């Protein structure tokens, strides 16, 4: 065995522990020469510090990119703003949540990466000193929690980036401590069998853990060459396993949010090897890996939601790695969606992406103003989890979007969702997937979550069951956990766009069927058609057709269900050669419902699914018969009755709006599409109704801000936002959850993206439960004008017809002259408070564009 070089001098108990670390390393770490391994790189040619991602002098290139790209200016300013905020915060502490330290590791990565970036870009030592303080804190942890090695991977990457980027200016004592921590808390446990199962995994664990360890190895390379080389060579071999999951076409088995996780670290591994050693030794040449960027491009619908199958949440996230793919493939259209997300503020939310500097590093050679619209309208990927995705147009907030998948419940993070589909029209999602339920909410209740056997408790989780996905179920039984549903035909023409999937291996648990297929296509770019053909074997088969939707549903007749949401409507027409009965099935409170698998209620560990319902039908297929069912989705236009250039921001019913005891303010981004229709750009806190005909507003957006406050003897204090089930706005913490005496809101309207020649006037406000004895004091903070609305005053009360099915009683406040100019951020243009007694709520606001 070779002697390992560890450059620190422990004492006392730490000395004993360090001897154990050396023993482990000696046991598992034979010298490269003795193993007769041919090195994959000429390690003598390794670049000096900084060598990870951004070499010395490349700061100048980034500054040039920032100067020519307004989007980069936003990101650079945001990273600096977060870094400045960290100067006033204490370092992270060792605090596990359940079995995980992961949240702490991720926070450390955010802090150390942002601070190191800020120092390299400005040279201001305040960032260096704060990063050094954070390094000392995390390196003093008792461990980085190797029993859940993702925690180690991310923490090791965090300290490695800071160590490498700040190397020339760190105190020697700090560098010694970091080197010791990387060896003792990351590299050593990675050679213990009880911790290193990630080495043989085929999913994101492998990519994340190996990437973090390689960063650590590259950072301390000069001081521990043999260890570093062994870690790098091991990673080159081990990471072949997760790379296999991208083959042959790039679609990621675990869905887009896990692509974002696993691929981000896989890309960072390749990028660090390239910057330090000149190449990634062919890792990025693995079949399907580079093509996976096109998969990711397609996974976001015009609704702004992911095609979120498996354990994937639907909320979109920044994908800085797309800038790496765009640069490598010389295809800037790959960041078409990312550019839009930056301009919508998704990249610079309060809790930003911890790898955000990657965007500037990987995109430093790009000019975002030259990005064109993608030309492809359809993507199909085979492999572990086959998917077909159709996008009729790339216009923001417009067009039809279909995603359908096959695969197997045995795949990593999979649900029994084979055959499921999602469907968007413009900014609205009509067919949805519940997606992820947080693991800790299930693990903490003792759910056997990671057992993938046919009878596993995993499939009793409401969101995991085939009964509650947009797919078929026969005889109220589970899908075959090892069945693999393949895409057997695709359709890519103006007449039909979509795919056909063979569901026989999934549905046929006990030889009940002879055949089962599902065809999902957008027809004539006009409507969606789902065709299911199921052939029964020797016995009759009970069939359940199911679809989850965020819309409200009503059965119109024996063949028709009408869905409605946000002032729009959809007609579902059902036809079949076998009798069927339409059904509307509840989904909001799973613990109240019977699980057909067990005959008992779903466990109380199931979280609510607020604002959702399931629709479909039940049918009995006779023995030997072939049943054919078709469901068409046709838009049923609902005309907004508001005058042109008038819009209402209405309370969302049912509510999915932001609320909480510590949620004091909220900004709702509202988009205006190319036709002048308004739409929510995120999960709506307000539903916009109305249409504008001002060309200068087309394709723009604005932000509506509410800030809950309470008047106290010490002045104004923040208060928690409350929402009733039907979305009406209130305040928490007073006598009730309405707006009680001395409670109210300050409003803001961000019109910076609106042409300065345009203006918006707030003309009406909706107050509910506003009795005759109650009042509301409203102040135009621009000019000081004030009015007091009284519940007894009916003269200002008007009934506003928003649609043919929806009205609001609003109160006229136009006397205040609340006119807001475009091109400006009106942070606090109005305040409204309860100044007498009682309790009321806010239902909406009316604006007029001028």
Protein Blocks (a to p, Z undefined) as FASTA:
>chain_A
ZZddddbddehjllmmmmmmmmmmmmmmccfklnopacfbdfklpccddfehpaghilmm
mmmmmmmmmklmmmmmmmmmmmmmmmmpccdddddehjbfklmmmmmmmmmmmmmmmmmm
nopaklmmmmmmmmmmmmmpmbeolmlmmlmmmmmmmmmmmmmmmmmmgcfklmmmmmmm
mmmmmmmmmmgfklmmmmmpcbfklmmmmmmmmmmmmmmmmmmmmlmmmmmmmmmmmmmm
mmmmmpmnopafkbjklmmmmmmmmmmmmmmmmmmnopanhmmmpghklmmmmmmmmmpc
fkopacdehjbdfbdcddfklmmmmmmnopaklmmmmmmmmmnommmgfbdcfklmmmmm
mmmmpcfklpccdfbfbdcdehjbgcddddfbfcehiajdddddedjfkbghiacfehia
cddehjbcfbdcebjadfklmmmnopafkbcbfklmklmpmklpmklcccddehhiacdf
kbccddfbdcddfkbgcddddfklmmmmnopafbdcdddddehhlaccddddddddfbcc
ddddddddfbdcddfblmbccddeehiacddddddfbdcddddddfklmmlpccfknopa
cdfkbccdehiacddddddddehiacdddddddddddddfbdehiacdddddddfbdcdj
klmbccddddddfkopacdfbdcfbdcedddfbfklgopacddddddddddfkbccdddd
dddfkopacdehilblcdcehiacdddddfklpcfkbccddfbdcdehiafkbccddddf
knopacdddfklmklpccddfblmbccddddfklnopacdehiacfblbccddfkegjdd
dfbdcdddZZ
